[in-house]
Amino acid sequence: MSDNRVALVTGASRGIGAAIAERFAADGWDLTISSRGREALEQRAGELTERGAGRVEVIPADMTDPEAVEALAAGHAEAFGRTDALVINAGMGQKGAVADLPVRRFDRLYQVNVRAPYILLQSLIPTLRTTAEAHGTAKVIAVASITGVYPEPELSAYGATKAALISLCETFNLEESANGVSATTIAPGYVDTDMSDWLKDEIPGDEMITVGDVATIAHSVTQLSRYAVLPNVILTRPGSNLHRA
Ligand SMILES: NC(=O)c1ccc[n+]([C@@H]2O[C@H](COP(=O)([O-])OP(=O)(O)OC[C@H]3O[C@@H](n4cnc5c(N)ncnc54)[C@H](OP(=O)(O)O)[C@@H]3O)[C@@H](O)[C@H]2O)c1
């Protein structure tokens, strides 16, 4: 069995998840990468190997499907038997005022942004605990959003799911941190990815937080010992609207 550190990264096909996977690959980690489409993941796996990753497993899963999320966790645990970092990054956005946004859209957001993270956390507790026991610590890194901390008009449903994710991880820390397993949520403002394309007429992509910025925080979390719990990191954009996405 290899001595490499091991991460599961969801939403790794592009954007923030791809950048985090690349940062871990450069340190020689073994990786399970997931998102919906196998083809994009296979291509990403090749790139990660070129950048220095050890073994890379590809496990596609749609986060709206609870059985697929369970199968992802089981497949990862079976492949590696070790999880130094669980990166819960796959997520979706949705804009609309409470007066207008249909409940079915809220349900889908909740499935992807809250239910799937809950399933992953629950299913992977055994491997996170055994990794912490054998290697000192195991980290959960969940990508939330600044709207989960500071509400924003028309992002009510999205913000509510991210606030729920932050709360879930805070409680997880109360329950698991004594076992050496702790969670950090990262709550960025607008990041230059496909997800923020709709806004780029107003805020150019090159004035947004970069995927590299978020990857740097994620990577730093993996350097912390079991004695340092970092609950939430807020990344804001510069200017007078610090508490705005
Ligand atoms: N961009 C921003 O401004 C911003 C700001 C704050 C927080 N965030 C959060 O950052 C995280 C990553 O977003 P991003 O900006 O990197 O977005 P992105 O470029 O659109 O990437 C989203 C990733 O999630 C995957 N994904 C989407 N829906 C999925 C589903 N139902 N099942 C499985 N995988 C799914 C996508 O892969 P497939 O489409 O191939 O499945 C892709 O890999 C999200 O949680 C988002 O809420 C983003």
The ligand as an SDF file (V2000), in Angstrom:
LIG
                    3D

 48 52  0  0  0  0  0  0  0  0999 V2000
  -17.9610   30.6930   -8.7070 N   0  0  0  0  0  0  0  0  0  0  0  0
  -18.3600   31.4080   -7.6770 C   0  0  0  0  0  0  0  0  0  0  0  0
  -18.5520   32.6270   -7.7640 O   0  0  0  0  0  0  0  0  0  0  0  0
  -18.5480   30.7410   -6.3350 C   0  0  0  0  0  0  0  0  0  0  0  0
  -18.5850   31.5630   -5.1960 C   0  0  0  0  0  0  0  0  0  0  0  0
  -18.7680   30.9890   -3.9550 C   0  0  0  0  0  0  0  0  0  0  0  0
  -18.9110   29.6280   -3.8410 C   0  0  0  0  0  0  0  0  0  0  0  0
  -18.8800   28.8410   -4.9600 N   0  0  0  0  0  0  0  0  0  0  0  0
  -19.0470   27.3900   -4.7710 C   0  0  0  0  0  0  0  0  0  0  0  0
  -17.9010   26.7410   -5.2670 O   0  0  0  0  0  0  0  0  0  0  0  0
  -18.2290   25.3950   -5.6340 C   0  0  0  0  0  0  0  0  0  0  0  0
  -17.6280   25.1000   -7.0070 C   0  0  0  0  0  0  0  0  0  0  0  0
  -18.2070   25.9810   -7.9510 O   0  0  0  0  0  0  0  0  0  0  0  0
  -17.4400   26.5420   -9.2390 P   0  0  0  0  0  0  0  0  0  0  0  0
  -17.5100   27.9960   -9.1720 O   0  0  0  0  0  0  0  0  0  0  0  0
  -16.1310   25.8570   -9.3960 O   0  0  0  0  0  0  0  0  0  0  0  0
  -18.4890   26.0820  -10.3460 O   0  0  0  0  0  0  0  0  0  0  0  0
  -18.3340   25.3540  -11.7550 P   0  0  0  0  0  0  0  0  0  0  0  0
  -17.1240   25.8240  -12.4760 O   0  0  0  0  0  0  0  0  0  0  0  0
  -19.6740   25.4990  -12.3640 O   0  0  0  0  0  0  0  0  0  0  0  0
  -18.0780   23.8310  -11.3310 O   0  0  0  0  0  0  0  0  0  0  0  0
  -19.0580   23.1090  -10.6290 C   0  0  0  0  0  0  0  0  0  0  0  0
  -18.5450   21.6910  -10.4460 C   0  0  0  0  0  0  0  0  0  0  0  0
  -19.5510   20.9460   -9.7440 O   0  0  0  0  0  0  0  0  0  0  0  0
  -19.9820   19.8530  -10.5800 C   0  0  0  0  0  0  0  0  0  0  0  0
  -21.4240   19.6650  -10.4410 N   0  0  0  0  0  0  0  0  0  0  0  0
  -22.3980   20.5660  -10.6850 C   0  0  0  0  0  0  0  0  0  0  0  0
  -23.6010   20.0040  -10.4570 N   0  0  0  0  0  0  0  0  0  0  0  0
  -23.3690   18.7240  -10.0750 C   0  0  0  0  0  0  0  0  0  0  0  0
  -24.1920   17.6410   -9.7240 C   0  0  0  0  0  0  0  0  0  0  0  0
  -25.5420   17.7330   -9.7140 N   0  0  0  0  0  0  0  0  0  0  0  0
  -23.6140   16.4610   -9.3930 N   0  0  0  0  0  0  0  0  0  0  0  0
  -22.2620   16.3370   -9.4070 C   0  0  0  0  0  0  0  0  0  0  0  0
  -21.4220   17.3170   -9.7300 N   0  0  0  0  0  0  0  0  0  0  0  0
  -21.9670   18.5020  -10.0640 C   0  0  0  0  0  0  0  0  0  0  0  0
  -19.5880   20.2590  -11.9950 C   0  0  0  0  0  0  0  0  0  0  0  0
  -19.3360   19.1410  -12.8180 O   0  0  0  0  0  0  0  0  0  0  0  0
  -20.3630   18.5470  -13.9180 P   0  0  0  0  0  0  0  0  0  0  0  0
  -21.1630   19.6950  -14.4620 O   0  0  0  0  0  0  0  0  0  0  0  0
  -19.4340   17.9090  -14.9110 O   0  0  0  0  0  0  0  0  0  0  0  0
  -21.1760   17.5500  -13.1640 O   0  0  0  0  0  0  0  0  0  0  0  0
  -18.2770   20.9910  -11.7480 C   0  0  0  0  0  0  0  0  0  0  0  0
  -17.2170   20.0830  -11.6120 O   0  0  0  0  0  0  0  0  0  0  0  0
  -19.7480   25.3130   -5.5910 C   0  0  0  0  0  0  0  0  0  0  0  0
  -20.1300   24.6570   -4.4020 O   0  0  0  0  0  0  0  0  0  0  0  0
  -20.1890   26.7700   -5.5550 C   0  0  0  0  0  0  0  0  0  0  0  0
  -21.4340   26.9260   -4.9150 O   0  0  0  0  0  0  0  0  0  0  0  0
  -18.6930   29.3760   -6.1990 C   0  0  0  0  0  0  0  0  0  0  0  0
  1  2  1  0
  2  3  2  0
  2  4  1  0
  4  5  1  0
  4 48  2  0
  5  6  2  0
  6  7  1  0
  7  8  2  0
  8  9  1  0
  8 48  1  0
  9 10  1  0
  9 46  1  0
 10 11  1  0
 11 12  1  0
 11 44  1  0
 12 13  1  0
 13 14  1  0
 14 15  2  0
 14 16  1  0
 14 17  1  0
 17 18  1  0
 18 19  2  0
 18 20  1  0
 18 21  1  0
 21 22  1  0
 22 23  1  0
 23 24  1  0
 23 42  1  0
 24 25  1  0
 25 26  1  0
 25 36  1  0
 26 27  1  0
 26 35  1  0
 27 28  2  0
 28 29  1  0
 29 30  1  0
 29 35  2  0
 30 31  1  0
 30 32  2  0
 32 33  1  0
 33 34  2  0
 34 35  1  0
 36 37  1  0
 36 42  1  0
 37 38  1  0
 38 39  2  0
 38 40  1  0
 38 41  1  0
 42 43  1  0
 44 45  1  0
 44 46  1  0
 46 47  1  0
M  CHG  2   8   1  16  -1
M  END
$$$$
